[in-house]
C-alpha cells in the first residue's frame, strides 16, 4: 500500500533504463548466459592444468589358503589403497583449442548481453517519450478546452448584446463538447502510455510515478561520418558476430585435435598393500610412489572425426555469413536512422512556426469576430488548427528525440 501512495519521480531517461534492467527478463537471461559462459571458460582452463585427488580403497577377497585368495588377479585377501594421485594431460590439442573456444564463447555471450541491453534501451526510450508526449498532449487538450470555453463566453456575451445569432452560441457549445472529448481521449492515452512504461520499471504495476520532460529541439545531430565510425566500433551486433566467427574457428581446431595423439601423465604416492601401514609385518616398505605415461593415438573411427571437422567448418562459414549480414544491416540502419533524424530535425522549425502562426491566427480571428468581421465557423476552424498544430509540434519533437536516441543506441552511447 505504501508503494501505491508514494509517487516516485520525476524519473529521467537514465533512471528508467536502470530500473528496466532490474526487471526485464530477457536482459536478466542474457546476464545469466554470460555468467554460465564464464564458468565454461573456468572449467576449460582447469582441464589444461594437473588435478590432484585422493584414492581411498579397501578390497576384500575370499581366502582359499593361497596368498592371492580365490581371485588370482588380486594381491591378497586384504588390499589397502591410500594414495594421492596427480593426473595431467601434457599434450592435448583438443583441450587447448577448447579453452580458446570457451573464451570466444564468453565474448559472444557478453556481446549478446549488450544486444539485449540495446533492445531494452530502444523499447524504454520509445515508451518513455511516449509518456512525455502523452503528458504534452494532455496539456494541449486542456489548453484547447480553455480556448473553446473562452470563445463560448464571448459568443454568449455577443448574443446577449444582440450582436450575433444564437447559432454562434450553439457552434461554440459544440466546440466545447468536442474539446472535452479530446481531453478525455488525451487522459486515456496518457494513462495507457504510463502503464506501458510502468510495467517495465516496477514490480508493482499500480506504482505511481512521474517522468521528466527531457525533449528539446536544441539537441544536436552528429554527422553521418561520426555516427558510422562510432557504430562500427561499438555496435554489439558486430561484436557478437565477430566473436562467433572466432568461436567457430576454435571449434574447428577442437574437432581437428582428435586427429592428433594425446599424452597423459599420472603420478601416484601412497600405499597399495595388504596391510594399512607404512611398513609390512616383515619390515618391507609399503609407502612409495609410481608414475605412468600414456600416449593415445587415434587410428580409425569410421570417419566420425572427419565429419565433426566438416560440421565445425560449416558452422564457421555460417558465422562468417552472419557477420557480413550484420555489417550490411548496420550500414542500412545507420543510413535509415540518420535520414529519420535529419527529416525530423528539418521539420521542427516548420512545425514550431505553424504552431505560432495558428495561435496568432486564432487571436486575430477572435478579434475580428468581436468586431463583427468573422463568423463563428472561422473561429472554430482556427481553434481546430491550433489544437492540431500544438500536437503536431510535440509529435515532431518526440520523433526527433526518439530518432536521436536511436542513433545513440546504435553507437553504444546509451
N, C-alpha and C positions, 0 to 999 in steps of 0.2 A: 504493500500500500504506500510505503514511503517513496518507492521509486516512481509511482504513478503521480504523486502530489508534488514532487520536486522536479522542476524543469531543469534540464541540462542545456548549457549553451550560453551564448551563441557558439556553435561549432564552426571552426574553419574547415577548409577542404582537407588539410593535413590531419586534423582531429578525426574527421570522418574516415579517412584512409586508415589511420591507426586502429580505430575501433573495428572497421570492417575486417582487417587482417586477423583480429582476435576471434571472429565468429564465422568467417567464410570456410565452409567445409572443404572446398576444392583447394584453397590455399593451405589449409592445415594438412590435407592429404599430401600435397606436394612437399611440405616440410617434413612429414614423416618419411616420405620416399628418400629425401636427402639423408636423413639420419640412418635409414636402412642401408643406403649405398655406402655411407661412411663405414658402417660395420662390416660390409663386404670387403672393403679395402683393408680394414684392420685384419680380417681373417686371412685374406690373400697374402698380406705381408707376413703374418705369423707362419704361414705354410712354408715360407722360404727359410725360416730360422729353425735351429735344432729344438727339439722338445725333450723335456725331462719327465719321466714317470716312475712310479714305484710299483714293483711287482711283488705281491704278497700271495703266496700259493702253498697249499698243502695237498699232497696226493697220497691216498692210501690204496694199496694193492693187497689183495688177499694172499696170505703166505701159503707156501707149499713145501717148505723146507729148503728152498733154493734162495740165493741172495736176491734175485730179482722178483720173486713171487710168481703168481700164476701168469702174469703178463711179462714176457721176456723183454719187451721194449722198455719197460720201466727199470729204474736203477735200484729198486728196493721196495720193501713193504711200506716204509715211511719216506717220503720225499718232501723236503722243505725248500721253498724258493723265496728268498728275501733279497731283492735286487733293485738297484737304481738303474734305470735304462735311459740312455741318451740316444735319440733317433733323429737323423737328419738326412735330407737329400742334398748331396754335394753338387749334383748336376741334374737339372731338370728344366728344359726349355719351356715346357708346358706351364710350370708353376711361375716362372719368371714372367712369361707373357701374360699369364692370368692376373698377376699383380698389377701390371701396367694397364690391362683391360679394366680392372676394378677401379683404378684411379680415373680412367677416362669415363667410366660409368658414373662415378660420383660427380664429375664435372657436368655430365649430361643432366643428372638429377638437379644439380644446383641451377643450371640454365633453365630447366623446366620450371623450377620454383620461381625464377624471375619471369617466365612466361605467364605463369598463373598469377603472379603479382601484377603484371601489366594488364592482364584481362580483368582482374578485380579493380584496378585503378580506373580502367575505361568505364566499367559499369557504375562505380561510385561517382565518378565525375559526371556522367550523364544524369544520374538520379539526384546528385547534389544540386546541380544547376537547374534541374527540373523543379526542385523545391524553391530555389531562389526566383525562378521565372514565375512559378505559381504565386508566390508572395507579391511579386510586382503586378501580376495580372489582377490579383485581388485588390490592390491599392488602386489600380486603374479603373476597375469596375466601380469602386466606391466613389472615385472622382467623377466618373461618368454619371452615376446616380445623382451626385450633388449638382452637376450641371443641369440635369433634367429637372430636378426639383426647383432650381433657381428659375429656369425658364417657365415652369408651371406657375410659380409665384408671379412672374412678370405677366404672363398671359391672363391670369385671374385678375390682376390689378388693371390690365388694359381693358378686360371685359367689363369690370366694374365701372370704369370710366367711359364706357360706351365707345371705345376706340376700335375694338376687334369683335368679331363674332364668337359665339360660344364654340364653334367648330375648332377654333385655335386652342381653346382650353382642353377640348377632347383630345386633340392631337398631342398636346403636351402631356396629358394624363397617360395616353397610350405609350408615349416615350418613357415616362417614369416606370410604368409596369414592365416594359421591356428591359430597362436598366436594372430593375430589381431581379428579374430572371437571370440576367447576365451576372449579377453579383452572386446569386445562389450557385450558378454553374462554376464561377471562379472559386467559391468556397469549397465546393466538392472537389474540383480539380486540384486545388492546393492541398487538401487533406489526403487525396489519393497519392499525390507526389510525396508527401511526408511519410505516408505508410510504406511506400515502395523503398524509400531510403532507410526508414527506421528499422525495417525487418533485417537490414544488412548490418546495422550498427549496434543493436541492443538485443539482449536475451529476452527482455520483456517487450512485447510488441505494443503495449499500451504506454510505454515510456514517453513522456512529453519532452520535447526538445525544440531548440531553435537553431537556425544556421545564420552565419554571417554572409551578408551580400558582398561578395568579392568581385563581382563583374565590373569591369572597367574597360572603356574604349581606348584608354591610354596604353594598354599593354602592347608591346612592340612585337612584330612578326619578324623572326630571323630570316636571313636569306636562304634560298634553297640549297646553296652550297654548304652553308653551315649546318643545316638540317641533315643533309645527306652524309656529311663527314661524321657527325655525332651519331647518327643512326647506325651506320655501318660499324662504328667502333663499339657501340654499347648495346646493340639490339640483341635481346635474349634469344630470339628465334634463330638468328645466325649462329650465336654461340652454342646453342643446343645442337644445331645441325653439324657444326664443326666438331664438337665433342663426340657426336655419334659416329662421324667418319673415323675419328681417332680410335674410338672404342671398337668398331668393327674391324679396323686394321689390326689391333692387338688380338681380336678374336680369331683372325686368320692365322696369326702366329701361334696362338694356343692350339689350334687344330693341327698345324704343321708340326708342332712339337711332338706329336705322337709318332712321327717318323723316326725320331732320334732316340738313342739309348738313354736310360736314366741310371744314376749311380746313387745308391742308398748306403748309409753308414749307420751301424748300431754298435753301441758300447754298453756292456753290462758289468756292473760291480755289485757283489754281494755274495749270497750263499745259495748253492744248489747242491744239497747234501741230504744224507739220511738222518741227520740229527740237526736240531736247531741250535748250533753253536759254532763259534769261530774255528774250533778245532774238534776233530772227531775223537772217539774213545782211544784210538791208538796214537793220538797226538798229531795226526796229519792236519795240514791247513785246509780249512773249508772256505774261508773268506778270501776272495780274489776277484779277478776280472776276466772278461773275454771281449773280443771285438770281431766284427764281421762286416764285410762289404759285399754289396750285391749289385751287379750290373744286369739290368733287364733290357734285352734287345728285341724290338718288335720285328716280327718276321712275316706273318700273314694273318689278315683278319677279314678276308673276302671283300676288300675294297671299302670297308667302313671308314677308315681314316681318310681316304681319298674323297669319299662322299662328304665327310664333315668339312674338309678343306674347301670343297666346291660350294657347299652351303654357306660357309662363312664369307667366301668371296662374293656370292650373290647378295648377301646382306650388306657387305661393304659397298657394292655397286648401287644398291638401293639407297644407302645413306648418302652417297655422293650425289645421286639424282635429287634427293630431297634437299640437299644443301644448295644445289643450283636453283631449284624451285623456290626455296626460301629467299635467296638473293633476288630473284626476279620479283617475287611478291613484295619484298621490301622496297625495291625501286618503284614499283607501281604504287605502293602505299604512301611513299614519300611524296610522289607527284600528286596523287589524289588529295592527300591531306593538305598539302601546300596550296593547291588550287582552291580547295574549300575555304581555307582560312583567308586566302587572298580575296576571294569573292565576297566573303562575309565582311572582311575589313573594308573593302571598297564600297559596300552598300551602307555602312554605318552613317557616314556623313549625310547621305541622301535621306535615310530614314529619320535622322535627327532633324534635318531641315523640314521634312514633311510633317513631323510632329509639331514643330514650332509654327509652321505656316497654318496647320489645322487649328491650333489654339488661337492664333491671330484671326483666322477666318471666322471662327465661332464668335469671338468677341465683337468683331465688326458686324457680323450678321445680326447679332442681338441688338446692337446699337441701331442698325438700320430698321429692325423690326419695331423697336420702341419709337422710331421716328416715322413709322408707317410706310417704309420703303421696301420691306422684305416680308415674306409670308412665313407662317409657322412651318410650312414644309421645308423651306430653306434652312430654318434654324434646326429642324430635325435632322436634315441631311448633314449639316455642319457638325452636329453633335455626334452622329454616327461616324463621320470621317475622322473626328478627333479620337474617338474611342478606338477605332481600328489603327490609327497612327501610333497611339500610345503602345498598344500591344505589339504592333509590328516592330517598333524600335526595340522593345525589350526582347522580342524573339530574335531579332537580328543580332543584338548584343550577346545573347545566350549562344547563338550559333557561332559567333566569332570566338567566344570564350571557350566553348567546348572544342572547337577545331584547334585552337591554340593548345589546349590541354592535351588533345590527341597527339599533336606534334611533340609535346614534351614527354608524353608517354612513349612515343615511338623512339625518341632519342635517349630514353632512360633517365630523364631529369626528374620525373615524379613516378 
